[in-house]
Amino acid sequence: FSRYIWGGLAGLQLMGFVADQSYGITRAKNPDIMWPWWHEIMRKKEAGEIPKDMPGYMLAKYRNECEERWTADREAEFGEFMGALDQE
């Protein structure tokens, strides 16, 4: 009985792997490809265009309710840097 269960799970895993390989899906986690906007924020912090203690989510286009409250409380401190990513 258990060999059918484990065999079925192994078969599903193998089918998933074959499907990924046939369509060319890579499972590598490459932050240089997946997070270019975060690297842009880090380069601007290194260059001094954005303060180092400014949270990155203050520069994001979407913020949840809690982040909106935090941003509103610190608007005076970081307000001039809010559009730093829009400037090119």
mmCIF file of the C-alpha atoms, coordinates in Angstrom:
data_MODEL
# 
_entry.id   MODEL 
# 
loop_
_atom_site.group_PDB 
_atom_site.id 
_atom_site.type_symbol 
_atom_site.label_atom_id 
_atom_site.label_alt_id 
_atom_site.label_comp_id 
_atom_site.label_asym_id 
_atom_site.label_entity_id 
_atom_site.label_seq_id 
_atom_site.pdbx_PDB_ins_code 
_atom_site.Cartn_x 
_atom_site.Cartn_y 
_atom_site.Cartn_z 
_atom_site.occupancy 
_atom_site.B_iso_or_equiv 
_atom_site.pdbx_formal_charge 
_atom_site.auth_seq_id 
_atom_site.auth_comp_id 
_atom_site.auth_asym_id 
_atom_site.auth_atom_id 
_atom_site.pdbx_PDB_model_num 
ATOM 1  C CA . PHE A 1 1  ? 0.000  0.000  0.000   1.00 0.00 ? 1  PHE A CA 1 
ATOM 2  C CA . SER A 1 2  ? 2.680  2.531  0.981   1.00 0.00 ? 2  SER A CA 1 
ATOM 3  C CA . ARG A 1 3  ? 4.688  1.863  -2.173  1.00 0.00 ? 3  ARG A CA 1 
ATOM 4  C CA . TYR A 1 4  ? 1.722  3.091  -4.230  1.00 0.00 ? 4  TYR A CA 1 
ATOM 5  C CA . ILE A 1 5  ? 1.433  6.264  -2.144  1.00 0.00 ? 5  ILE A CA 1 
ATOM 6  C CA . TRP A 1 6  ? 5.175  7.037  -2.306  1.00 0.00 ? 6  TRP A CA 1 
ATOM 7  C CA . GLY A 1 7  ? 5.304  5.977  -5.941  1.00 0.00 ? 7  GLY A CA 1 
ATOM 8  C CA . GLY A 1 8  ? 2.413  8.294  -6.779  1.00 0.00 ? 8  GLY A CA 1 
ATOM 9  C CA . LEU A 1 9  ? 4.064  11.217 -5.005  1.00 0.00 ? 9  LEU A CA 1 
ATOM 10 C CA . ALA A 1 10 ? 7.378  10.491 -6.725  1.00 0.00 ? 10 ALA A CA 1 
ATOM 11 C CA . GLY A 1 11 ? 5.591  10.293 -10.071 1.00 0.00 ? 11 GLY A CA 1 
ATOM 12 C CA . LEU A 1 12 ? 3.948  13.678 -9.527  1.00 0.00 ? 12 LEU A CA 1 
ATOM 13 C CA . GLN A 1 13 ? 7.286  15.184 -8.534  1.00 0.00 ? 13 GLN A CA 1 
ATOM 14 C CA . LEU A 1 14 ? 8.924  13.697 -11.619 1.00 0.00 ? 14 LEU A CA 1 
ATOM 15 C CA . MET A 1 15 ? 6.148  14.961 -13.903 1.00 0.00 ? 15 MET A CA 1 
ATOM 16 C CA . GLY A 1 16 ? 6.549  18.455 -12.446 1.00 0.00 ? 16 GLY A CA 1 
ATOM 17 C CA . PHE A 1 17 ? 10.301 18.344 -13.013 1.00 0.00 ? 17 PHE A CA 1 
ATOM 18 C CA . VAL A 1 18 ? 9.889  17.143 -16.607 1.00 0.00 ? 18 VAL A CA 1 
ATOM 19 C CA . ALA A 1 19 ? 7.310  19.877 -17.289 1.00 0.00 ? 19 ALA A CA 1 
ATOM 20 C CA . ASP A 1 20 ? 9.651  22.546 -15.877 1.00 0.00 ? 20 ASP A CA 1 
ATOM 21 C CA . GLN A 1 21 ? 12.512 21.263 -17.985 1.00 0.00 ? 21 GLN A CA 1 
ATOM 22 C CA . SER A 1 22 ? 10.464 21.027 -21.171 1.00 0.00 ? 22 SER A CA 1 
ATOM 23 C CA . TYR A 1 23 ? 9.199  24.625 -20.861 1.00 0.00 ? 23 TYR A CA 1 
ATOM 24 C CA . GLY A 1 24 ? 12.570 25.986 -19.706 1.00 0.00 ? 24 GLY A CA 1 
ATOM 25 C CA . ILE A 1 25 ? 11.448 27.147 -16.265 1.00 0.00 ? 25 ILE A CA 1 
ATOM 26 C CA . THR A 1 26 ? 14.445 27.813 -14.031 1.00 0.00 ? 26 THR A CA 1 
ATOM 27 C CA . ARG A 1 27 ? 14.103 27.318 -10.294 1.00 0.00 ? 27 ARG A CA 1 
ATOM 28 C CA . ALA A 1 28 ? 17.193 29.361 -9.433  1.00 0.00 ? 28 ALA A CA 1 
ATOM 29 C CA . LYS A 1 29 ? 16.664 32.311 -7.130  1.00 0.00 ? 29 LYS A CA 1 
ATOM 30 C CA . ASN A 1 30 ? 18.517 35.183 -8.773  1.00 0.00 ? 30 ASN A CA 1 
ATOM 31 C CA . PRO A 1 31 ? 17.974 38.485 -6.948  1.00 0.00 ? 31 PRO A CA 1 
ATOM 32 C CA . ASP A 1 32 ? 19.620 40.485 -9.748  1.00 0.00 ? 32 ASP A CA 1 
ATOM 33 C CA . ILE A 1 33 ? 16.825 39.480 -12.111 1.00 0.00 ? 33 ILE A CA 1 
ATOM 34 C CA . MET A 1 34 ? 13.890 39.306 -9.723  1.00 0.00 ? 34 MET A CA 1 
ATOM 35 C CA . TRP A 1 35 ? 14.412 42.494 -7.653  1.00 0.00 ? 35 TRP A CA 1 
ATOM 36 C CA . PRO A 1 36 ? 15.898 45.242 -9.871  1.00 0.00 ? 36 PRO A CA 1 
ATOM 37 C CA . TRP A 1 37 ? 13.848 47.973 -8.193  1.00 0.00 ? 37 TRP A CA 1 
ATOM 38 C CA . TRP A 1 38 ? 15.277 47.039 -4.774  1.00 0.00 ? 38 TRP A CA 1 
ATOM 39 C CA . HIS A 1 39 ? 18.811 47.231 -6.154  1.00 0.00 ? 39 HIS A CA 1 
ATOM 40 C CA . GLU A 1 40 ? 18.002 50.687 -7.509  1.00 0.00 ? 40 GLU A CA 1 
ATOM 41 C CA . ILE A 1 41 ? 16.930 51.777 -4.006  1.00 0.00 ? 41 ILE A CA 1 
ATOM 42 C CA . MET A 1 42 ? 20.125 50.348 -2.487  1.00 0.00 ? 42 MET A CA 1 
ATOM 43 C CA . ARG A 1 43 ? 22.345 52.131 -5.072  1.00 0.00 ? 43 ARG A CA 1 
ATOM 44 C CA . LYS A 1 44 ? 20.607 55.440 -4.331  1.00 0.00 ? 44 LYS A CA 1 
ATOM 45 C CA . LYS A 1 45 ? 21.127 54.896 -0.585  1.00 0.00 ? 45 LYS A CA 1 
ATOM 46 C CA . GLU A 1 46 ? 24.811 54.163 -1.184  1.00 0.00 ? 46 GLU A CA 1 
ATOM 47 C CA . ALA A 1 47 ? 25.150 57.309 -3.312  1.00 0.00 ? 47 ALA A CA 1 
ATOM 48 C CA . GLY A 1 48 ? 23.506 59.407 -0.571  1.00 0.00 ? 48 GLY A CA 1 
ATOM 49 C CA . GLU A 1 49 ? 20.463 60.383 -2.641  1.00 0.00 ? 49 GLU A CA 1 
ATOM 50 C CA . ILE A 1 50 ? 18.181 58.677 -0.089  1.00 0.00 ? 50 ILE A CA 1 
ATOM 51 C CA . PRO A 1 51 ? 18.857 58.608 3.692   1.00 0.00 ? 51 PRO A CA 1 
ATOM 52 C CA . LYS A 1 52 ? 20.162 55.238 4.890   1.00 0.00 ? 52 LYS A CA 1 
ATOM 53 C CA . ASP A 1 53 ? 17.593 55.006 7.703   1.00 0.00 ? 53 ASP A CA 1 
ATOM 54 C CA . MET A 1 54 ? 14.602 55.543 5.370   1.00 0.00 ? 54 MET A CA 1 
ATOM 55 C CA . PRO A 1 55 ? 12.602 52.306 5.013   1.00 0.00 ? 55 PRO A CA 1 
ATOM 56 C CA . GLY A 1 56 ? 12.361 50.960 1.476   1.00 0.00 ? 56 GLY A CA 1 
ATOM 57 C CA . TYR A 1 57 ? 8.591  50.503 1.629   1.00 0.00 ? 57 TYR A CA 1 
ATOM 58 C CA . MET A 1 58 ? 8.171  54.267 1.877   1.00 0.00 ? 58 MET A CA 1 
ATOM 59 C CA . LEU A 1 59 ? 9.389  54.369 -1.729  1.00 0.00 ? 59 LEU A CA 1 
ATOM 60 C CA . ALA A 1 60 ? 7.087  51.575 -2.914  1.00 0.00 ? 60 ALA A CA 1 
ATOM 61 C CA . LYS A 1 61 ? 4.076  52.446 -5.036  1.00 0.00 ? 61 LYS A CA 1 
ATOM 62 C CA . TYR A 1 62 ? 1.702  50.357 -2.891  1.00 0.00 ? 62 TYR A CA 1 
ATOM 63 C CA . ARG A 1 63 ? 1.634  50.495 0.901   1.00 0.00 ? 63 ARG A CA 1 
ATOM 64 C CA . ASN A 1 64 ? -0.747 48.767 3.276   1.00 0.00 ? 64 ASN A CA 1 
ATOM 65 C CA . GLU A 1 65 ? -2.716 50.640 5.939   1.00 0.00 ? 65 GLU A CA 1 
ATOM 66 C CA . CYS A 1 66 ? -0.099 50.253 8.667   1.00 0.00 ? 66 CYS A CA 1 
ATOM 67 C CA . GLU A 1 67 ? 2.662  51.515 6.375   1.00 0.00 ? 67 GLU A CA 1 
ATOM 68 C CA . GLU A 1 68 ? 0.481  54.459 5.356   1.00 0.00 ? 68 GLU A CA 1 
ATOM 69 C CA . ARG A 1 69 ? 0.118  55.463 9.029   1.00 0.00 ? 69 ARG A CA 1 
ATOM 70 C CA . TRP A 1 70 ? 3.872  55.129 9.575   1.00 0.00 ? 70 TRP A CA 1 
ATOM 71 C CA . THR A 1 71 ? 4.539  57.222 6.467   1.00 0.00 ? 71 THR A CA 1 
ATOM 72 C CA . ALA A 1 72 ? 2.087  59.911 7.557   1.00 0.00 ? 72 ALA A CA 1 
ATOM 73 C CA . ASP A 1 73 ? 3.750  60.116 10.976  1.00 0.00 ? 73 ASP A CA 1 
ATOM 74 C CA . ARG A 1 74 ? 7.203  60.583 9.410   1.00 0.00 ? 74 ARG A CA 1 
ATOM 75 C CA . GLU A 1 75 ? 6.265  62.721 6.416   1.00 0.00 ? 75 GLU A CA 1 
ATOM 76 C CA . ALA A 1 76 ? 8.243  65.677 7.782   1.00 0.00 ? 76 ALA A CA 1 
ATOM 77 C CA . GLU A 1 77 ? 11.387 63.585 8.208   1.00 0.00 ? 77 GLU A CA 1 
ATOM 78 C CA . PHE A 1 78 ? 11.420 61.786 4.839   1.00 0.00 ? 78 PHE A CA 1 
ATOM 79 C CA . GLY A 1 79 ? 8.935  63.794 2.751   1.00 0.00 ? 79 GLY A CA 1 
ATOM 80 C CA . GLU A 1 80 ? 11.495 65.312 0.380   1.00 0.00 ? 80 GLU A CA 1 
ATOM 81 C CA . PHE A 1 81 ? 12.810 61.854 -0.573  1.00 0.00 ? 81 PHE A CA 1 
ATOM 82 C CA . MET A 1 82 ? 9.438  60.211 -1.313  1.00 0.00 ? 82 MET A CA 1 
ATOM 83 C CA . GLY A 1 83 ? 9.734  60.677 -5.091  1.00 0.00 ? 83 GLY A CA 1 
ATOM 84 C CA . ALA A 1 84 ? 13.408 59.677 -5.295  1.00 0.00 ? 84 ALA A CA 1 
ATOM 85 C CA . LEU A 1 85 ? 12.730 56.739 -7.597  1.00 0.00 ? 85 LEU A CA 1 
ATOM 86 C CA . ASP A 1 86 ? 10.636 58.806 -9.996  1.00 0.00 ? 86 ASP A CA 1 
ATOM 87 C CA . GLN A 1 87 ? 13.557 61.134 -10.746 1.00 0.00 ? 87 GLN A CA 1 
ATOM 88 C CA . GLU A 1 88 ? 15.871 59.895 -13.463 1.00 0.00 ? 88 GLU A CA 1 
# 
